[in-house]
Structure formats: structure tokens, C-alpha cells
Amino acid sequence: MLRQRNFLVLIFGVLLGILISTGGSVLAERDGDTNAIPFEGLKTFSEVYGRIRQDYVEPVTDQKLLEDAIRGMLAGLDPHSAYLDQEQYNELKVGTTGQFGGLGIEVGMENGFVKVIAPIDDTPAQKAGIKAGDLIIRLDDKPVKGMSLNDAVKLMRGEPGSEIVLTVVREGVEQPLKIKIVRDVIKVKSVKSRLLEEGYGYVRITSFQSKTGDNVIEAINELKKKGELKGIVLDLRNNPGGVLNAAVAVSDAFLENGLIVYTDGRVEDAKMRFSATPNDILNGAPIVVLINSGSASASEIVAGALQDHRRAIIMGEKTFGKGSVQTILPTSNGGAVKLTTARYYTPSGRSIQAEGISPDVPISKVKLELAAQSEFSPIKEADLLNHLENGNEKSFKKDETKDGGEKSEETLALQDYPLNEALNLLKGINIMRSSPKKN
């Protein structure tokens, strides 16, 4: 018994020594005893540590016990704080540059299950049919309930070409779905662009990486080479976020001045303000931003900034609501602590943590289908015998139009209804802008 007691004293002494050496200010008593060392709690911790080390059914290394204790400490704070070992930290650094291994989904935890925040475009998960909001309940034959997020992510990783079956629960679907995914090296191109039709551009941001701001500017300049831009649709749907500075850079590209976002936390380093610089790359041309429940974090910064400055109309569904900032703090063993250090606020002072960005123009999830063709077409004036001609020299046929005729719009509406509505809104804004003013 004496030996065990000495061991507990040793563990307690080591823990106390760590606390003193890594943060002597902890011993200072501010606001009464709120910052004093919790001796009783540490004593209990050392007792449990000693019991596991001595009595657990199998030997456990001190390193594993201490790492698991750190993971538990961080996991208990919020869904986004975590301990990263050296391998995970290296993967995180690679991920921000646009290439990493995995399935291609941004995930979090909800009620003990893995929740899909958003699938990333052109990745195995997205191609297999994984959707934002899906709850993953099994990984192959292993139940997710009881796993940590890190453990679940490790199981989802693997050699490119290997398969995994995800069992997911989806809102509106009665039975769980089994979705087979082939792992691959994920190479994410964060910005895609094209002309929807003459004068109207489309810019899609799939995630916010270190060079996303520059890529957006390059994409818009390329669209400008094809003619005057009357407006763009900025698509942030299913964008899980990423680098804060990239969100600031994208917002700055469309703003002339004013606050973009600010953060506030307990320490001075967590209090930051980001403001726009002159030169709106679109020279005031209208913007419609598409969002949905898979738009999170950095996506919400951009949507919130453009909405508060009335620089864009926000269209779609309410966003995910991740309004917190995580700081990566490297540790001496080559790993890192990902710690929530601040909340961020839109220019008007809104915190969207657990609240999200509400669209100016809501659009529910709908799927359009062509109506059954009637055997008889509706009779119009032009079909009547001896109808008067309209006097115009040229007749206009919609099915012969280029870049924006009825057929192309009909196809876009069927393929992507919210995008079609965003394009129509841009056209409406330009019609109103070009209307002659009354004297």
C-alpha cells in the first residue's frame, strides 16, 4: 500500500510541476480563488491514473493515458476543440493547401454520431451521394456511437483505392442508407467559374484555402475577358469553411471599405478586426450569394459581411451556424492543440454561433420535373386564322437564341433550381438599373 501511495504522490508531483513550469501565472489568484490550482481535482485525477495503470486488464503506456486525458479534456469543451498528434497535425497543414487523403467530407459530432457538415465537390463522398446533414451511424460494421471524432476519422482514412461502407441516417428517409465509397487522394480546387450566359458569371468556392482569395480574383478577371460582367452568382453551398484570412480576402474583393469581420475572446491575441481595402473587382455589379445548411464558418463570414454591407443578396437556406474561431497551438511533441479561442462577429455585430446566416430570399429544397406533354398545345393568337401580323420586320424565336434563350434557362432550372433563381434575380436587378428615370 505504501508503494501505491508513493506512486500517487509522484504522479501528483509531476502534474503539479507541469502546471507550474508551463504556466506559472496559474498560481496567481485573480478574482478570488477562481484561478488557483484545483488540488482536490488533481488528486482525484492522479488516483484514477494510478488505478488504471495498476489494475486495468491490459498494460497501458503512460503516453497513451496522458494523450487520452488531453483528448478528453479538449473534447469536453466543444465540438471543434481537439488534440492533434503529429500525423494529424501534418495532415491539417497539408489540407489547407488543397490536397489530402480521405473521403472528402467535413464532419463534426452530434449526439454521439458523426454528422456531415458538407461533402467537398468532386470527391468520392460527393460522387457517392453523401449529403450535408447526413448522420453516419456505422463505418463498415463498426457502430459510431461511443467513438471520438478522431477515432471515427481514423477509420474513414485509408489507402487510396480501398473501400468503406458508410451507414447514414438522412432526414426524410425512413431506412438507413448504406453508401459504398472508394477512398482516394483528395485534391480540392477551391474555386471554379464559368459564364451562365452572356454578361452573367458564376463563381463557386468549395472551401477556403490559403490562396482562395487570389483564385477568386483570377477567376473573375478571366470572366471579364469574355465581356462586360453585369453580375455574378457566388456559390457557397456546402462549403464547410477553412482559413479565416481567405474569407477576409474574398469579402475584400467585393467591398470598397468598412469592417469585414471581427473576433472577440478572452486574450488579446483573440481580439482581431479585419477591414476592406479600396477597389471592388466588380465595380458595383450586383452579386447573389447562394447558401445552404452546409455553408459553415468562413462561408458564413463572407455571406455575413456582404449581407451587412448590402453588397449582395443572400439566397437559399439558413447556414450551419459555426461562429467560432479555432487557433492551432503547436506542442513540444510535434503535435498541436486545436483550441476554440474566439467568436467571430459580422460587421453589424451579429454573432452567428449556433444561429447561422438567414437568407434575404429563402429557397426551400425542391426538385423540378418536366410536366407531362399534352397532346394538344395551347392555342395562341398566332394560331388563329387570318391573325394580324405584328409589323416587326424580324420575328423572334426563343428556341433559336444563344446564351440565355428559353431552352437554356429551362435546362438550368431542372439541373439547379436555386442557381436558376439567382440568375433570374440578377437579371431583374439589371432591368431595374437600366430603366429610364422620370424627370
matplotlib code that plots the C-alpha trace (Angstrom):
import matplotlib.pyplot as plt

x = [0.0, 2.9, 4.3, 1.0, 0.7, 4.3, 3.4, 0.3, 2.4, 4.9, 2.2, 0.6, 4.0, 4.7, 1.4, 1.9, 5.4, 4.0, 1.4, 4.0, 6.6, 4.2, 2.1, 3.3, 0.6, -1.9, -0.8, -1.7, -5.0, -7.2, -10.8, -10.6, -9.8, -11.1, -7.6, -6.0, -4.7, -7.6, -5.6, -8.6, -9.4, -5.8, -5.6, -8.6, -7.0, -3.8, -5.7, -7.7, -4.5, -2.7, -5.7, -5.8, -2.0, -2.0, -5.3, -6.5, -6.9, -4.1, -0.9, -1.4, 1.6, 1.9, 1.9, -1.4, -3.0, -1.8, -2.7, -6.2, -6.6, -5.7, -8.1, -10.9, -10.2, -10.5, -13.4, -15.4, -15.1, -16.9, -17.2, -14.3, -11.5, -9.3, -5.8, -3.9, -1.0, 2.0, 0.4, -3.0, -1.2, 0.7, -2.4, -4.1, -1.3, -1.4, -5.2, -5.2, -3.1, -5.7, -4.5, -5.1, -6.1, -9.6, -13.3, -13.8, -16.2, -16.2, -17.6, -18.5, -20.2, -23.9, -25.5, -22.6, -22.8, -20.6, -22.5, -21.7, -21.3, -20.7, -19.3, -16.5, -17.1, -15.6, -14.6, -15.5, -18.0, -19.8, -19.9, -21.2, -24.2, -23.3, -25.2, -24.9, -26.8, -26.3, -25.7, -23.1, -24.0, -21.7, -18.3, -18.3, -19.6, -18.4, -21.0, -20.0, -21.8, -19.2, -16.3, -14.5, -14.5, -10.7, -11.3, -14.1, -11.9, -9.1, -11.4, -12.6, -9.0, -7.1, -5.2, -6.4, -8.5, -9.7, -13.4, -15.6, -19.3, -21.0, -24.4, -26.2, -29.4, -30.9, -33.8, -36.9, -35.7, -37.2, -34.5, -30.7, -28.8, -25.6, -23.2, -20.1, -17.2, -13.8, -11.1, -8.8, -6.3, -8.4, -7.2, -9.5, -9.7, -11.3, -12.6, -14.5, -16.1, -18.0, -20.4, -24.1, -24.9, -23.6, -22.8, -23.6, -20.8, -20.8, -18.1, -18.2, -16.0, -15.8, -13.5, -11.4, -7.7, -4.7, -4.8, -8.6, -8.8, -6.2, -8.0, -11.4, -9.8, -8.2, -11.5, -13.4, -10.7, -10.9, -14.7, -14.2, -12.1, -15.3, -17.2, -18.7, -19.9, -23.4, -23.3, -22.2, -23.6, -21.2, -22.0, -21.1, -23.4, -21.9, -18.7, -17.5, -15.2, -11.4, -8.9, -10.1, -7.8, -9.1, -12.7, -11.5, -9.7, -12.8, -15.0, -12.5, -12.5, -16.1, -16.0, -14.6, -14.3, -15.6, -15.4, -15.5, -15.4, -14.1, -13.3, -13.5, -12.1, -10.6, -7.0, -5.7, -4.5, -8.1, -9.3, -8.9, -10.6, -10.4, -11.4, -11.8, -9.4, -10.4, -11.2, -14.3, -13.3, -16.9, -17.2, -20.5, -22.1, -24.8, -24.0, -26.3, -24.7, -26.1, -26.0, -27.5, -27.2, -23.8, -22.4, -20.3, -17.6, -15.6, -18.6, -20.7, -18.1, -18.3, -22.1, -22.5, -20.1, -21.7, -25.2, -24.4, -22.8, -25.8, -23.3, -25.1, -28.4, -28.2, -30.4, -31.1, -31.3, -30.1, -26.4, -24.8, -24.1, -20.4, -19.3, -16.2, -12.5, -10.0, -6.4, -3.7, -1.2, 1.8, 3.0, 6.6, 6.0, 5.3, 1.5, -0.9, -3.9, -6.8, -8.5, -11.6, -10.3, -12.9, -16.3, -16.5, -19.0, -20.3, -19.8, -23.1, -22.1, -24.1, -22.7, -23.9, -22.7, -25.4, -27.6, -26.4, -27.0, -30.6, -31.1, -32.7, -34.5, -35.3, -35.5, -36.5, -35.2, -37.2, -36.7, -38.3, -39.6, -40.9, -44.7, -46.2, -46.6, -50.2, -51.3, -52.7, -50.7, -52.5, -54.0, -52.4, -53.2, -50.6, -52.5, -55.8, -56.8, -56.1, -54.4, -52.8, -49.0, -47.2, -45.5, -41.9, -39.5, -37.9, -39.6, -38.0, -37.9, -36.8, -35.6, -33.0, -31.5, -27.9, -26.7, -29.9, -32.9, -35.8, -34.2, -31.0, -32.9, -35.3, -32.3, -30.6, -33.9, -34.1, -30.4, -30.1, -33.2, -31.6, -28.9, -31.6, -33.5, -30.3, -29.7, -33.2, -32.7, -29.5, -31.4, -34.2, -31.8, -30.1, -33.5, -34.4, -31.0, -31.3, -34.9, -35.2, -35.5, -38.5, -37.8]
y = [0.0, 2.3, 1.7, 2.7, 5.8, 6.9, 6.4, 8.6, 11.3, 11.1, 11.4, 14.3, 16.0, 15.6, 17.1, 20.0, 20.5, 20.6, 23.2, 25.4, 25.1, 25.7, 28.5, 30.0, 32.6, 29.8, 30.0, 33.7, 34.3, 36.6, 37.2, 35.3, 31.6, 31.1, 30.7, 28.8, 25.2, 22.7, 20.4, 18.1, 17.6, 16.8, 14.4, 12.6, 12.6, 11.1, 8.4, 7.3, 7.5, 5.2, 2.7, 2.4, 1.9, -0.7, -2.6, -2.3, -5.7, -5.0, -2.8, 0.8, 3.1, 6.4, 8.1, 6.7, 7.6, 11.1, 11.7, 10.2, 12.5, 15.5, 14.4, 14.0, 17.4, 19.2, 17.1, 18.1, 21.8, 22.0, 20.0, 21.8, 21.8, 18.8, 17.3, 16.5, 14.1, 14.6, 12.8, 14.6, 17.9, 17.3, 16.3, 19.5, 21.6, 19.8, 20.1, 23.9, 23.8, 21.8, 18.2, 15.5, 11.9, 10.7, 10.6, 14.3, 15.3, 17.9, 16.3, 17.0, 15.2, 15.3, 13.2, 10.7, 10.3, 11.7, 14.5, 15.5, 19.3, 19.2, 16.9, 18.5, 18.9, 16.3, 13.9, 10.3, 11.2, 13.8, 11.4, 8.6, 10.7, 11.8, 15.0, 17.8, 16.8, 13.1, 11.3, 8.5, 5.7, 2.9, 2.7, -0.7, -2.9, -0.7, 1.4, 5.1, 5.5, 5.8, 6.7, 10.0, 12.1, 11.4, 7.7, 7.9, 10.0, 7.5, 4.7, 6.7, 7.3, 4.6, 3.7, 5.2, 2.6, 0.8, 0.8, 1.7, 1.4, 4.3, 3.7, 7.0, 8.3, 11.0, 13.4, 12.4, 8.9, 6.2, 3.5, 4.0, 4.1, 2.1, 4.0, 2.5, 4.9, 4.2, 6.2, 8.5, 11.3, 14.4, 17.3, 20.2, 23.0, 25.7, 28.0, 27.1, 29.6, 29.9, 32.1, 31.2, 33.3, 36.5, 39.0, 36.8, 34.9, 32.0, 31.6, 28.5, 28.3, 24.7, 25.5, 28.4, 27.6, 29.8, 31.0, 31.1, 34.9, 35.2, 32.4, 34.3, 37.4, 35.4, 33.7, 37.0, 38.5, 35.6, 36.0, 39.7, 38.8, 37.3, 40.6, 43.0, 41.4, 42.5, 40.4, 37.2, 34.3, 33.5, 29.9, 29.0, 26.0, 23.0, 25.0, 23.8, 26.8, 26.8, 29.6, 32.8, 35.0, 33.5, 34.5, 38.1, 38.2, 37.0, 39.6, 42.3, 41.6, 42.9, 45.7, 49.2, 49.9, 49.1, 46.3, 42.7, 40.7, 40.9, 38.3, 38.6, 36.2, 36.2, 37.0, 40.0, 37.8, 36.6, 40.2, 41.0, 43.3, 43.0, 45.8, 46.1, 48.0, 50.1, 48.6, 46.4, 44.0, 44.1, 47.9, 47.6, 45.0, 43.0, 39.8, 37.0, 34.6, 31.1, 29.4, 26.3, 24.3, 23.0, 26.6, 27.0, 29.0, 31.0, 30.8, 32.5, 35.2, 36.1, 35.9, 37.9, 40.7, 41.1, 41.0, 43.6, 46.0, 45.4, 44.4, 41.2, 39.5, 36.3, 33.5, 29.9, 28.2, 29.1, 28.3, 25.9, 28.4, 27.9, 31.2, 30.2, 30.6, 27.8, 28.5, 25.9, 25.8, 23.5, 21.3, 20.3, 16.7, 17.7, 17.6, 20.5, 21.7, 23.0, 25.3, 27.5, 30.9, 33.4, 34.0, 36.0, 38.7, 40.2, 44.0, 44.9, 42.9, 39.7, 36.5, 33.6, 30.9, 28.2, 30.7, 30.9, 33.4, 33.8, 34.4, 37.5, 35.4, 31.9, 29.0, 25.6, 22.3, 21.5, 19.3, 20.3, 17.9, 18.5, 18.4, 15.7, 17.0, 17.4, 16.0, 19.4, 22.6, 25.7, 27.9, 31.4, 34.4, 33.4, 30.2, 31.9, 32.1, 35.4, 36.9, 40.3, 40.4, 42.5, 44.7, 43.9, 43.1, 40.2, 37.6, 36.4, 32.7, 31.7, 28.3, 30.0, 32.2, 31.9, 32.1, 32.6, 31.5, 29.6, 26.2, 27.0, 28.5, 25.6, 23.2, 25.2, 25.3, 21.5, 21.0, 23.6, 25.4, 27.8, 28.8, 29.5, 31.7, 33.5, 34.2, 35.5, 37.8, 39.2, 39.9, 41.6, 43.9, 44.9, 45.6, 47.9, 49.6, 50.2, 51.5, 55.2, 57.7, 60.0, 63.7]
z = [0.0, 0.8, -2.7, -4.4, -2.2, -3.1, -6.8, -6.5, -4.8, -7.6, -10.3, -8.4, -8.1, -11.8, -12.8, -10.4, -11.8, -15.3, -14.4, -12.6, -15.4, -18.3, -16.8, -13.6, -13.8, -12.9, -9.4, -9.2, -7.5, -9.6, -8.8, -5.5, -5.9, -9.4, -10.9, -8.0, -8.6, -8.1, -5.7, -4.9, -8.6, -9.4, -6.5, -7.9, -11.4, -10.0, -8.1, -11.3, -13.3, -10.8, -10.7, -14.5, -14.7, -12.0, -12.3, -15.9, -17.6, -20.0, -19.7, -20.8, -21.6, -19.8, -23.1, -24.2, -20.8, -20.9, -24.6, -24.0, -20.9, -23.1, -25.8, -23.3, -21.8, -25.2, -26.5, -23.5, -24.3, -27.7, -30.9, -32.6, -30.0, -30.3, -29.7, -32.9, -32.8, -35.1, -38.0, -37.7, -37.4, -40.6, -42.4, -41.2, -42.6, -45.9, -46.0, -46.0, -49.2, -51.1, -51.1, -48.6, -48.2, -47.3, -48.4, -49.0, -46.2, -43.5, -40.3, -36.7, -33.8, -32.9, -30.2, -30.4, -34.1, -36.9, -38.7, -42.3, -42.4, -46.1, -48.8, -50.9, -54.6, -56.9, -54.1, -53.6, -50.9, -53.0, -56.0, -53.9, -52.8, -49.3, -48.4, -45.8, -42.6, -43.0, -39.7, -40.0, -37.6, -38.8, -40.5, -42.2, -39.4, -36.5, -34.7, -34.4, -31.1, -28.4, -30.7, -30.5, -33.7, -34.0, -33.9, -36.5, -38.8, -38.5, -39.6, -42.6, -43.7, -45.6, -48.7, -52.0, -53.8, -50.6, -49.9, -46.9, -46.4, -44.5, -43.0, -42.8, -41.4, -43.6, -42.8, -44.7, -45.4, -43.2, -43.5, -43.0, -46.3, -47.0, -49.2, -50.5, -51.1, -52.6, -50.8, -52.8, -52.6, -52.3, -54.5, -53.9, -56.4, -54.2, -57.0, -60.2, -62.6, -65.8, -67.7, -67.1, -70.1, -71.7, -69.0, -66.0, -64.3, -61.8, -59.2, -56.9, -53.8, -52.5, -49.5, -48.2, -48.6, -48.3, -51.9, -52.4, -52.4, -55.2, -57.1, -56.9, -58.3, -61.1, -61.9, -62.2, -64.4, -66.7, -66.9, -67.7, -70.7, -72.2, -72.0, -69.5, -66.3, -65.4, -62.2, -60.7, -58.6, -55.8, -54.8, -51.2, -50.8, -49.0, -48.3, -44.9, -44.4, -43.9, -43.5, -41.9, -43.9, -47.1, -46.1, -45.5, -48.8, -50.7, -48.9, -49.6, -53.3, -53.5, -50.9, -51.1, -47.4, -43.9, -41.4, -42.8, -39.6, -36.0, -33.4, -29.6, -27.0, -23.5, -24.5, -26.5, -29.4, -29.9, -30.5, -34.2, -36.7, -40.5, -42.8, -46.5, -48.8, -51.9, -55.3, -55.8, -58.5, -59.9, -59.8, -58.0, -60.3, -58.4, -56.6, -55.5, -52.9, -52.7, -49.2, -47.6, -44.4, -45.4, -45.6, -42.5, -40.8, -43.4, -45.8, -43.2, -42.7, -46.4, -46.5, -43.3, -44.5, -47.9, -46.4, -43.7, -46.3, -48.6, -51.2, -52.1, -51.9, -49.9, -51.3, -50.2, -46.8, -43.3, -42.8, -40.4, -37.7, -36.8, -35.5, -33.5, -34.3, -33.7, -33.1, -33.8, -30.9, -31.7, -28.8, -28.0, -29.1, -32.7, -32.4, -31.8, -29.8, -31.9, -29.4, -29.7, -28.7, -30.0, -31.5, -34.7, -35.5, -38.7, -39.3, -37.6, -34.5, -35.1, -33.6, -35.8, -33.4, -33.4, -35.2, -38.8, -41.5, -42.6, -46.4, -47.7, -50.2, -48.8, -51.2, -49.9, -51.2, -54.3, -57.4, -60.6, -63.2, -66.7, -66.8, -69.0, -72.6, -73.6, -76.9, -77.8, -77.4, -76.0, -78.7, -79.0, -81.2, -83.7, -84.3, -85.3, -88.9, -90.6, -87.5, -87.8, -88.2, -85.5, -88.0, -86.9, -89.7, -87.8, -85.8, -82.6, -81.9, -78.4, -79.4, -81.7, -79.1, -77.9, -74.3, -72.5, -74.6, -73.1, -73.7, -71.8, -68.9, -68.8, -68.6, -65.8, -63.8, -64.0, -63.1, -60.3, -59.3, -56.8, -59.3, -61.9, -59.5, -58.6, -62.3, -62.7, -59.7, -61.2, -64.5, -62.6, -60.7, -64.0, -65.7, -62.8, -63.0, -66.7, -66.6, -67.7, -64.9, -64.9, -64.9]

ax = plt.figure().add_subplot(projection="3d")
ax.plot(x, y, z, "-o")
ax.set_aspect("equal")
plt.show()
